Amino acid sequence: MSDRKATRVERGIYYKPGAGGKRLYEILWRDSAGCLKRRATGPKISVARRELTAELAKRDRREPAPTNPRLSFGKAMDGYFENAVADLRDTTRDGHRWAIDNHLRPRFGSRRMDRINADEWASFIRDCRIAGLAEGSIETILRSARGTYGYAARRLGWTAPNTLAKLERRELPSPGEKLPHRLFTEEELAATLQSASSQNRIVFAVAGTVGSRISESLGLTEDNLDLADLDDASVRFTHQVTRQGQRVPLKTEAAKRTIEIPRSLAVMLADHMARTANRRGIGGEPRYVFCSCSGRPLSQRNVSRELRRAMKAATFENGSLAFPILSETDQDGKAIKVKRGVLPSFHSFRHTAASQVIAEGDGAEEASWLLGHADSTVTRRVYIEQIASAERSSKRRAKLEARMGSTLAGLGAT
């Protein structure tokens, strides 16, 4: 606005001359707290009247005014990332950083939160689509935006509406259905373990048996193993190794768990610990179960590469390749690109273990405990199809038994 004195047009509406002699209108009103407020609305008096009417209506409804009406979206994002996001997993934090730095900050960083309306969010989503972003990527960006609004309300005294929440469903991204979990079949799992080399085979065996994440598996130290009695052995998960090679506590208390393991796995772990007894922990700390000759934990990237190598070499008993697509090439002799979800990944060990528990009829609660979920609700959301299928099968079997069990039992063998 110009520094010249504003001229009153009508009650609550003023104007100042702008560039090219155009009038730039502003409105003046008192909010529900009695504070005098002033805001520029642009060159149209109709817009000024509409916005003034809206502000007076808010006052009449006694809607609380924002504690900090000049709060910028950028400042709120900074607080959200530095506080609410700080304790999340590295990969989750990197996702928020990508969304904020590359998309939200350039568009809304300098904007006042009370001036970002729903239409601007809808326009932002359309522009993301035009730029070629996938629907899932746009949803990831909006997740950071929603978190920013929530943080501002909790910690910065922000009381104005979350205009992003006002979008209609048709305006929001539609990530679509997630790809089904690619599980290992029993034969594929056996072939993969057989072709794996060195201690990576035991890493895969642990994950395939107890459903641990790659970070949890690599975070095990000798103190986490109870192998004194191989018939009553257990593994205790307390820490994880990040992608940067740092050992940190698990995120939640539920994730910290002790799992009984079968004797066969206990024997493998005991033999492995005996073979690597010359390796020492770093800085006087307990030694890692899976580590390099220098005592450093194995890296997630190297273990994932070893899994893919083992899968490419894996063969069934008849000599056929377990994953033939890994050996296919294009017309130039280069390995073909495999779409995501076609082949198992390290996380498939976890999905396979959970699905086996559910298929055996142990239910979501048992799977939740095995995986270290906060409660079975999380497990049900992730494995809803497997749980529903297992529950239906169990109910059908029980009904058939009730209807025909006594009749069939009296027939005897033929």
Rosetta blueprint (number, residue, H / E / L):
1 M L
2 S L
3 D L
4 R L
5 K L
6 A L
7 T E
8 R E
9 V E
10 E E
11 R L
12 G L
13 I E
14 Y E
15 Y E
16 K E
17 P E
18 G L
19 A H
20 G H
21 G H
22 K L
23 R E
24 L E
25 Y E
26 E E
27 I E
28 L E
29 W E
30 R E
31 D L
32 S L
33 A L
34 G L
35 C L
36 L E
37 K E
38 R E
39 R E
40 A E
41 T E
42 G E
43 P L
44 K L
45 I H
46 S H
47 V H
48 A H
49 R H
50 R H
51 E H
52 L H
53 T H
54 A H
55 E H
56 L H
57 A H
58 K H
59 R H
60 D H
61 R L
62 R L
63 E L
64 P L
65 A L
66 P L
67 T L
68 N L
69 P L
70 R L
71 L L
72 S E
73 F H
74 G H
75 K H
76 A H
77 M H
78 D H
79 G H
80 Y H
81 F H
82 E H
83 N H
84 A H
85 V L
86 A L
87 D L
88 L L
89 R L
90 D H
91 T H
92 T H
93 R H
94 D H
95 G H
96 H H
97 R H
98 W H
99 A H
100 I H
101 D H
102 N H
103 H H
104 L H
105 R H
106 P H
107 R H
108 F H
109 G L
110 S L
111 R L
112 R E
113 M H
114 D H
115 R H
116 I L
117 N L
118 A H
119 D H
120 E H
121 W H
122 A H
123 S H
124 F H
125 I H
126 R H
127 D H
128 C H
129 R H
130 I H
131 A L
132 G L
133 L L
134 A L
135 E H
136 G H
137 S H
138 I H
139 E H
140 T H
141 I H
142 L H
143 R H
144 S H
145 A H
146 R H
147 G H
148 T H
149 Y H
150 G H
151 Y H
152 A H
153 A H
154 R H
155 R H
156 L L
157 G L
158 W L
159 T L
160 A L
161 P L
162 N L
163 T H
164 L H
165 A H
166 K H
167 L L
168 E L
169 R H
170 R H
171 E H
172 L L
173 P L
174 S L
175 P L
176 G L
177 E L
178 K L
179 L L
180 P L
181 H L
182 R L
183 L L
184 F L
185 T L
186 E H
187 E H
188 E H
189 L H
190 A H
191 A H
192 T H
193 L H
194 Q H
195 S H
196 A L
197 S L
198 S L
199 Q L
200 N H
201 R H
202 I H
203 V H
204 F H
205 A H
206 V H
207 A H
208 G H
209 T H
210 V H
211 G L
212 S L
213 R L
214 I H
215 S H
216 E H
217 S H
218 L H
219 G L
220 L L
221 T E
222 E H
223 D H
224 N H
225 L E
226 D E
227 L L
228 A L
229 D L
230 L H
231 D H
232 D H
233 A L
234 S E
235 V E
236 R E
237 F E
238 T L
239 H E
240 Q E
241 V E
242 T L
243 R L
244 Q L
245 G L
246 Q L
247 R E
248 V E
249 P E
250 L L
251 K L
252 T L
253 E L
254 A L
255 A L
256 K L
257 R E
258 T E
259 I E
260 E E
261 I L
262 P L
263 R H
264 S H
265 L H
266 A H
267 V H
268 M H
269 L H
270 A H
271 D H
272 H H
273 M H
274 A H
275 R H
276 T L
277 A L
278 N L
279 R L
280 R L
281 G L
282 I H
283 G H
284 G H
285 E L
286 P L
287 R L
288 Y E
289 V L
290 F L
291 C E
292 S L
293 C L
294 S L
295 G L
296 R L
297 P E
298 L L
299 S L
300 Q H
301 R H
302 N H
303 V H
304 S H
305 R H
306 E H
307 L H
308 R H
309 R H
310 A H
311 M H
312 K H
313 A H
314 A L
315 T E
316 F L
317 E L
318 N L
319 G L
320 S L
321 L E
322 A L
323 F L
324 P H
325 I H
326 L H
327 S H
328 E L
329 T E
330 D L
331 Q L
332 D L
333 G L
334 K L
335 A E
336 I L
337 K L
338 V L
339 K L
340 R L
341 G L
342 V L
343 L L
344 P L
345 S L
346 F L
347 H H
348 S H
349 F H
350 R H
351 H H
352 T H
353 A H
354 A H
355 S H
356 Q H
357 V H
358 I H
359 A H
360 E L
361 G L
362 D L
363 G H
364 A H
365 E H
366 E H
367 A H
368 S H
369 W H
370 L H
371 L H
372 G L
373 H L
374 A L
375 D L
376 S H
377 T H
378 V H
379 T H
380 R H
381 R H
382 V H
383 Y L
384 I H
385 E H
386 Q H
387 I H
388 A H
389 S H
390 A H
391 E H
392 R H
393 S H
394 S H
395 K H
396 R H
397 R H
398 A H
399 K H
400 L H
401 E H
402 A H
403 R H
404 M H
405 G H
406 S H
407 T H
408 L H
409 A H
410 G L
411 L L
412 G L
413 A L
414 T L
